[in-house]
């Protein structure tokens, strides 16, 4: 291996050339697209890099050429600045050998990133490796942070400078050294190193815990403690969530010395000064010098269900509350069976759990969605929010939230964080302007009077069930009944008779035919691409509707996926809105077409837009074109057989109707559409009525009265 010098290219040296060869699947991962997309790129774009080799029939591509192509064309969903970093991280696995295991490699690379940040200068400056070790020793004279990791490198005169180049390249691609550091830890699974991540929450849950903790509400110079810090995901997330220049002090502990050193490096690269950082080996944070923490956040260590004891879990939580002085708070993540699940009535665990209610320590108990631990799919978790407040400020109320049936997505976790933030800022009292989602506010005494009962909204008392939503349910049902009566009246006024005036076509008037491809060539029809939206950006509460293939095919109701205006303007500035009359089509997983009569929608790939030219001659009518395309696609599927030609929309052949005939057909279709819309509106109202009735019957807050003068027996 050749040692890099200051005059050479900063591309990191890798042990073998094949490390730069990647498959279609790896290209898709690199570009953050679905697996078939790179294959389509290779077929459609002549400038796409050609394969450099084949392995068992699979084409292999030069990764550097692919990255250059993605960066120059702007294709894919990966930020161009990160493409090079992703490539370096992808090929990082080529470094791993029996002499250079993943733990040593990650330790050395993160140490080099940390050293870069501490020196505020590149670590690959052409000087020999012993010189870099001397600078590291000057920065870390007691070897508390990074010197041992750098000295652990085998064959350091060759691997050291190459890894230094890689560290500098990652930092150049990132916004700052902290982001480069996190990229390395995110890539550890590529090296086969899962131990640090196996017993830690997923990144989404970690960020949610930071949001739930209220770290952004702390005063300047607060003390934050994180026992069982693991690889530092929680301390890092808390620092990222805290206000800028908040000057907090971070205390952390972990039984494993290697992880202790990793956490120290991870916080140093975030700009935390050494005199505001104390990470120790063990299970208890060091508070003697710093005083009790203002905030404690902890993910309790995972323990298998076979050996897990709810009482032991709750004793761990009780020990953590000993750190809390008046005005301090804590957030604890642990097993749901101990924190929120049912317990043996009057057992030791039950009495211990209810003991958190009397002094008003427990403020919220949250059952979280499944999947909080990526490598523990069967491990169900819950979070407790605790706060020690003065006696005169205690409300005796507890928020019980059950998100266990919700998907583990960013929007769901953001909704939870919003509810908790409002609960906290209202002084642990119910805010009449806000109704928590998937949650209920109950009295602690009601929970204490129900030994062994789960800490979930379903277990609240009968009186506590009558929230504003429940109280308004009968009125909403009455509104729906009136709405259905109005729809019935409209249907009766319209009448059921529909005269399409259809008759056999005379042989003297044969129909002309054309294809979608010809319509595009003659510019009677224009094509606009769909856009790729991140799933976490699509919610039910956004400003603009997003049409995906599911909406076009009718498997999802139009309007259920929307996107926020701010996210659209910042993350998807090139996305195009539909115009009234646009056809939104998809060929995957099967053909579908939708006429967007209102416009101002967004289209998610692989769906796309077909826009009728207003001055086309002969004219194209949107409803007519959509109906003919559906018929042509159905005929193509019927006669294609088991092995059929590719389902390209451009290949569909349809009748080319004249102006008069197209106008008549358009009018008939418009009449059919209006009647279908009325039926859909009735169906939606009936669905809402059924849902409200089921919710009320399920929680015991509704009953059905018999019709007057009717014998129910």
N, C-alpha and C positions, 0 to 999 in steps of 0.2 A: 504494500500500500504506500502510496506517495504522500508525504507530509505536505500539507498546504502551507503556503507562505502568504505574506501580505500581497504579493503581486499576482497570485493565482485567483481563479474564479472562486466565489464563495460557495459553490455547490458542494455539498458534503460528499466525502469519499465513502463508498460503500464496498463491502468485501467482494461482491460478485456482480457482474453486469446483469444477470437475469433478475436481480432485485428491482431493476427499472422496468421490467416487463409486466404488464397488467392485462387482465381479461376484460371482456365486456362488463361482467358483473362488478369488477373493481372500478371500472370507469364510471358506472352508474353510481356507485357509492361515493366516488370522488366528486362527481358533479351534483350529487344529491337529487337524482332523478330515478324514476322507475327503471327496472331492468331492461325492458325492450327499447328504451329511448336511444341508447348508444348504437344499437343495431340499426335503428331507423336513420340516425345521423350518418352512419357509414354508407347506407344505401342511397341516401338523398344528396349528400354533399360530396362532390368529387375531391375537395381539398381535405377531407377527413384523413388523418394519418393511416397509412397502409400497415397491415400486420408485418411485424419483423420476424415472427416465428410462429410455429404451431406446436401445441402440446396436446396429444391425444385428440387431434382434430379441432381443438379450440384455438382460435387466433389469439396471438399475444401481441400487444402494442407497446411501443416505446412510450413510457409514462411521461417523459419530458416533452415529447412531441404532442401528446394528447393535452397536457396542461397548456402548452403554447397555443394550441388550437382553441381550447375552451376560453382562454384569456382573450384571444384576439377576436373571437366571434361573439363573446358574451353569452354563450349558451350554457344551460345548466342553472342551478340555483345556488351554487357556492359563490360566496363573495370572492371576487378576483384576487384580493389581497391575501386570501387564505389558501388559494389553490396551491401555491408553492409550498406553503407550510403543510398542507394536507399530503402533498406528494412526499415530502421529507418524512412525515410521520408514517405514511403507508410503507415506505421502504425501510423504516426503522427496524422492522423485524429481521432484516438481513444482518443486522449487527449481532443478534443473539447467537451465541455459541456455547458449548459446554464451559469454556473458560470465561465467557462474559454473559452470565445469566441475566434474566430480566431485572432482578432486584438491583444488581450492580450497575446495569446500564441506566435504569431510571434514576438511581441515586446520583450517579456521576452527571447525567445530563441536567437534572434539576439543580444540582450544585453549581454547574457552570452558568445556568441562567441566573441563579441567585448571585454568583460572583460578578456577573456582568452588571446586575443592578447595583450592587454595592460599590463597584469600581466606577460605575457610570461610563463604561468604556467597553469596547469589544474584548472578548477573551482570546480570540484568534487574531493576534497582532503580529505573527511571524516569529515571536521569540520562542525559545525551546520550552518544553514542558516543565522542567525543573523551575524555570523562572516563574511560570504561572503558579506552581505550588508555593513558591515563596510569597507571592502576592496574596494567595489564599490564606497562608498562615498569618500574615500580617493583619488581615481582616478578621480572622477567626483564631486568635492566639491560643485559646483554651480548647480548641477543637470541639465546640459545642454544636456546630452547624453543618460544615461542609468539607473540612479537610480530609477526614477519614474516607469519605465517599470518593474523593478524587484520587487518593492514594490506593484505593482498592482496585483501580483499573488495571487489568492485565496488559502487558506490552504497552505501557503508557506512552512511550515516545512515538508510537504509530497511531494508536487509537485515541489518545488524548487530544492532539491537535485537530483530528478529523471531527471528533465530537464537539470540540470548541467551535469549529466552523458551523456545525449543525445548530448549536445553541444560538450563535449570532444570527443565523439565517431565520430561525423561528422568531426571534425577537424583532428582526426587521419586518417580518410579515405581520406580526401582531401589533396591537395598539400600544402595548407596553409589556415589560417582562412578566408581569403577573398573568396576562392572557397566554403568553407562550408557555409558562409553567403549567397552567391548567390544561392546555392542549396536550402536553406530554402525559399528564395523568389520565386524561380521557382516552389516550391511545394505548394505555397499558395492556388492555385486553388483546391488542394485536401482537403483543410479545408473549402471550400466554400467561400473563401475570394478573390473576384475579383475586388474589388473597386480600389486598388492601380494600377492594371494592365489594367483596362478598358480603360483608356484614355492615354495610353503610347504606343509607337511603339513596334512592336515585337522585340525580341532579334536580329534577322537577320538585320532588318532595323536600329536598334540602333548601331550595329557594323558597318554597312555601313556608317551611319552618322559620326561616329568617323573617319572612313577612309577618307571620303570626306572632313572632316574639315581641314586636313593638320596638325593635332596636332603633328604628328611625325616630322614635319619640323621646329617646334618652337625652338628658342634658349633656353638655360638653364635659369631657373628662371622666365619663362613667367607667365603671369596672365591669367587664363582661367575662363570664366564666363558662368554659365548655369542658366538662369531664368526658372521658371516653371519646377523645377528639378524633381517633382514627387517623386517616390521612389528611385531615384538615378541611374537609368539605364544609362542615358547619362553621368553624371560625372564619373561613374565607367568605362564605355567603353572608355572614353577619357583618363583616367588614365592608363588603360590597353594598350591603343594604343601608348601612349607617350613613348619616349625613357626612358630607365631605368636610375634612378638617375638624372632625369631631373630637380628635385627640383621646379616644378611648384607650383604656388599658385592657389587654386581652390575656386571660389566664386559661391555660388548658392543661390537660393531663391525659396520659395514655400508658397502659402497662408495657407497651412495646417500645424499646429505645429507638429503633429505626424509624418508627412512625413519629416519635417525639421530635427527632431531628428534621424529618420531612415537614412537620407542621411549622417548626421554627423557620425553615427556608421559605415555606409558602407565605407566611405572614410578613417576613422581611421583604420579599419582592413586592408586596403590596404597599410598601412604604411605612410599615409599622416600625417605629424606632425600637431598638433593642431594650431601652429602659422602660418601654411600655409593653413589654412582652415577657411572659413567664410561662414556659411550657416545661412540665416536669414529668418524670417517669413515675407511674403509679396510677391509682384509681382516684386520688383526691387532688384537687387543685390546691395550690399554695396561696393561702389568704393571709398568712401572718404578717407579711410586709405590706399588703395592699388593702387589707380590710375586707369586709364582706362584699360580695358582688352586688351590683345594682340589677343585673340580669344574668340568669343562668339558663343555658340551653343545653339539652342533653338528649342523645339517642341512646337508650339503654342497650347494653350488649345483647346480641341475639343468643337465645338459648333454645334448644329443640323442645318441642311440645312434650316429649316423653319425660323430660327431666325438669321442665319449667314448673315453678311453684308460685302461684299468684301471691301468696303471703310474702315470699322473698322479693318479688318484684315490687310490691307496695312498700316493703321495708327500704328498698333502695330509693324509692321516691321520697319517703319520709326522711331519710338521711340527707337527701339533697335539699329539702326545705330547711334544714338546720343552718344552711348558708344564708337564708333570707332574713334580712332585717326589715323593719317597718319601711314600707315604700318600695321594696324590691319585688321582682317578679321572676317567674321561671316558666319554661316550656319544656315538657318532657315527652319524648316519643317512646312508646313501649308496646308490649303485646296487648292486643285488644281484649283477650280473654281475662286479663287481670284488671285493666283500667276501665273498660266499659261493659264487659260481658257479664252474664249472670254468675253469681257465686253461691256457695252453700249458705243457706240462711243461718245467721248468727255464728258462722264459723269465724276463725281467726282472721282470714283474709277479708271477709265481709265487714267485721267490726273495724278493722284497720282502714278499709276504704272509706267507710262512713265517718271515720274520725277526721277526715279532711273537710267535712262539711260544717261542723259546729263552729270552728274558729273562722269560717269564711275564707279558708285558703283556696279552695277549688273554685275557679271562676268559669271554666269551660271544660267539657269532656267531649272529644271529637273522635268519632269512628271514621277512619280514613279509608279511601278506596283500596282495593287489592292492588298488589304490585309495588308497594312502597320500597321493597328491597328487590332489586333486579334478579339476584341469584337465590332468593328465597320466595318463590311464587306462592307457596302455601302459607306464608307468614302474614297474618292479619294484624294490623297495627292501629293504635289510637294515640291521641295526643291529649295531654292535660295542660291547661293553662292555669297557673297558680300565681297568687299575689298576696302579699301580707300587707294589709291596709290597717290604718288606725280603727279602733273599735267603733268610733262614732261614724265612720264612713262605710261600714259594712252594710250591705243591702240584703244579705241572705239569699241572693239569687244565683242560679247557675245556668249557664247556657249549655244545652245538650244538642249536639249536632251529629247527624248520621249521614255520612257521605259514602258509606260502604258499598252502596249500589250504584254509585256514580262512576264514570270513567276517570282514569287517572290522567287528566289532561290539564294543560296550563289554564284554560278558561275556568274549569271547575275549581281548581285550587285558588285562582284569583277571586272567585266568588266567595269562597270560604274566608280568605284573608280580608276581604272587604267587610264581611259580617263581623269578624272578630275585631277589626279596627273600630267599627262603629260601637260595638259592645264595650270596648276599652275606653274610648273617648267620651262615652255617655256616663262614665263612672260606674260601670257594671250595673246599669239600670236599663230598663226597656225604653228605647227611643220610639215614640209613637209614629214618627215619620218613616220608620224602616221596619220591615218584617223580615227576620232572618230566613234564608233559604235552607231547606232540609234541616231545620233546627227549631228548638222551642226553649223558651226561658221559663224555668220552674223554680220553686222555692226549695232551698236546701233541706228544710224540715220535711217537705213531702218525700224527698228521696230517703231521708233518714228514717222515715216511718215505714219504708218498704224494704225490709232486710232482704239481701240477696238479689234484689231486682237489678236489671241492667241499667247502666247510665246512658240511656238512649231516649230520644223524643217519644218513642212509642210507649214508654213506661210512665209518662207523666200522669198525674191524677186526672180524674174526669173533669174537674173544674178547670184545671190548667189547659185542657185540650181546646177550650173555647178561645182561641186566638182570633185576631181580626179576620184572618183568612177564613177560619171556620165560621165565624159569626156572619160573614157576608155571603156564605155559600148559598143559603136559600134564596137570597135576593138575586144572585147571579143565575141560579137555576130558573127563577121566574123571568129574568131578562131573556134567557135563551128560549124559553117557551114562547114569549111574545115575538121574538125574532123568527122562530119557526112558523108561527101563525102568519106573520107578514110575508114570509117566503111562499107559504102555501097560497096566500091571496094573490101574490104576483104570478105564481104558476097558473092559477085559475084564470086570471085576467088575460094571460098570454094565450092560453088554450093549448091543447095537445096536438091539434091538427097541423101538420107540416106538409106542404105541397112542393116537392122538389121538381115537379114537371119533367121528370126523366122519361125518355123514350128511346127506342132503337135508333142508332145512327144510320142514315141512308148510305148505301154503297157509293153513291155519287159524291159523297163528301168524306173521303178517306182522311184520317188524321195524320198530320205530319209529326215526326218524332225528332227529338234532339237529345243530347246528353248534357250532363252538368259540366263536363269539361268544355263542351262547345259554348255553353252559356258563359263560362268564365272567359274563354278566349275572345268572344265577341263583346265582352264587357256588359252584357245584360245582367250579369251577376258578379258580385265582388266577394272575395274571401278575406276574412279577418281571423287571425289566430286567437285561441284561448290563452289564458295565462295560468301559470302554476302558483297556487296559493298554499302556504304552509297550513296544515290542518288546524294548528292551534290558533290561527288568526280568524277562523270561521266560527262565528257564534250565532246565537239566536237574537242578539240584541244590537247588531250593527246597524249602520246607516243605509248600506246598499245591499240588495239581494245578489247572491252569487249562484249562478246556474251551473251545476255539475252534471255529469252523465246521469246521476240518480234522479235529479229533478226532471231531466229531459225524458227519461224512460218511465217516469211516473212512479218510481219506487220511493220517492221522498217528495213531500209537499213543497211547492215553490214558496220561498220566503223563509224556510227554516234555517237556511245558511245565509248569514249576512256578514259584512265586514265593516269595521269601524272606519270612519272617514280619516282619522289621524293615521292609522296604520296604512291605509291605502295610499295616502299622499307621501308617506315616508319610505315605505318598503316596496311599493308597487307603482312607482310613478309612470311606468310605461303601459300599464293596463288600460284597456279601452272599454268604454261603455257601449252598450247596445243602443240602437236607435229604434223608434217605433216601427214595427213591421219586419224587423230582422228575424231571420231563421237561425235558431241555434241547433246545431246538428252534432251527433256523435256516432261513431261506428264501433265503439267499444264500450261494454262487452258485446253489444249488438246495436243495430241501427236504431236511432231515435231522432225525432225532430220536434221542435217546439217553436211556435210563433210568439215572439215577445211583442205584444201589441202596445205595451206601455213604454218600453225602452228603459234606459238608465239602470240597466243591470250589468253585472260583470260575468264573464264566462270563464270557467275553470277548464283547463286542458285535461284530457284530450278533446273535449268539445270545442267547437269553433263556430264562427259566425258566417252565414251567407247573407249578404246584403243585396237586395234588389235595387238595380239602378232605376232612379225615378223616370228617366227619359228613355227607357228601353223600348224598342219597337221590333216586333210586337211586344206589348207590355207583359210583365210578370206580376201576378198577384200573390202576395205572401201565403195566404191560406190555400190557394190552389196549388202553388208549388209544393207546400208541405204535404198536402194530401197525395199528390202524384209521386212524391219521393217515397212516402211510406208504402204506397202500392208497389212501386218499382223495387224497393228493397225486399218486400215480402215475396214478390215473384222471383227475385234473384235467389232468396233462401230456399224457395220451394223447388226450383228446377236445378239448383246447383249440385244436388247429390251429396254423397259423403265427402268427396273431394271436390271443392269448389274453388273458383278463382278468388283472389283477394277481394275483400269487401271495400273497395275504394268508392267513396261517395261520388267522385268524378266520373266513374264508369257507369253510373246509373242512367238508364235511358227512359225518357218520359215524353208524353205527348206535348207538342208545341201548339197550344190553343190560340186561336185568334182573339182579337180584342173583345168582340161581343160575347163569344162563348165563355171566355175567361171571366168577364164581368158577371154573367149570369151564375156561373159556378161559384164565384166568390161570394155572391149574395146568399146563395143557399148555405154555403159553409158558415157564413157569419151568423145566419139564423140558427144553425145547428150548434154553433159555439156558444151563443147566448143562452140557449136552453141547457146545454151541458154545464155552463158556468153556474146557472141557477141550481142545478142538481148537486154540483160540487159544494156550493155554499150550504145547501141543506144537509149534505153529508157531514161537512165540517161541524156544523152546529149540533148535529146529533152526536158526533164523536165527543164534542166538548161536554154535552149534557151527560153522556154516559160516563165520562171520566170524573166529573164532579160528583155524580151520584155514587160511583164506586168508592171515591175517596172518603165521602161522608159515611157510607155504610161500613167501610173498613175500619175507620177510627172510632166508630160508635157515636158519632155526633149527628147523624141523620136517621130518620125512620120514615116509613111510608104510611100515610093515613089512608084508610079505606075510603072508597067513593061513597058519598052520602047515599043512604037508603039501599046499600048493597050488602048482601050477606057474604062475608069473606070465607065462610066455611063450606 
